Amino acid sequence: MQFTEQLWQDIQPIYKSILEHGFVKKLTAGSLPSPTFQYYIQQDALYLVDFGRALSQLAARSTQPDDMLQFAQFAQNAILVERALHETYFALYAIEPQTVKMPACFAYTNYLLATTSLQSIAVGAAAVLPCFWIYREVGRFIYQRAIQANPYRAWIDTYAGDAFDQSVTQMLELTDRFAEQAGSAEREMMREAFRMSSRLEWYFWNDAYTLNGWLV
Ligand SMILES: Cc1ncc(CN)c(N)n1
């Protein structure tokens, strides 16, 4: 079994909770309230900057030039491709940029930045992998069920599309290669990092769904 297959098995209960979450259900049905999607887009714009930063850290710390190039391309794509999507929605819904990270975004971005800077590259790669992989799977899941006139069609098409699929495949290959080179203790840390980021993906959607803010 490939290492990444094991990672995916590990998070099945989390992934199931994501697919069953009200945010994903309503996004699929096209009935997600505008304030919920606005909150999500505002937080995601903040998230993507740090996601790009985390990938850039992995690029800078890579020992192989090919890996450096790969992570640098992922970082560039995270900013460019997804920013385009966000600009569409910022204009469409007249969304004001947000500057304050809410709890899930704060936790997730800080976790990614700490892991990609302080842990090994293999563990850092496992931490960023759910951001690719879960979005591809959720994107496909929604794509198969959503009607064409869904107001969130651009979002759905981005994550169910070929360009995103290709980057996920590359990220999976990279992670499996790192796992092959890692010892058993490091592989355990990779599993834990993958699990933690997967959990934080759920929290990210849940914060938007509940319009969660800082309680104190
Ligand atoms: C929170 C989050 N996770 C993942 C993705 C997809 N890269 C995203 N846009 N936002």
The ligand as a Gaussian input file, in Angstrom:
#p B3LYP/6-31G(d) Opt

LIG

0 1
 C       -8.805000      26.349000       3.916000
 C       -8.399000      25.938000       2.548000
 N       -7.853000      24.721000       2.369000
 C       -7.472000      24.355000       1.085000
 C       -7.648000      25.156000       0.011000
 C       -7.288000      24.724000      -1.360000
 N       -5.937000      24.973000      -1.613000
 C       -8.199000      26.405000       0.248000
 N       -8.422000      27.293000      -0.747000
 N       -8.605000      26.808000       1.523000

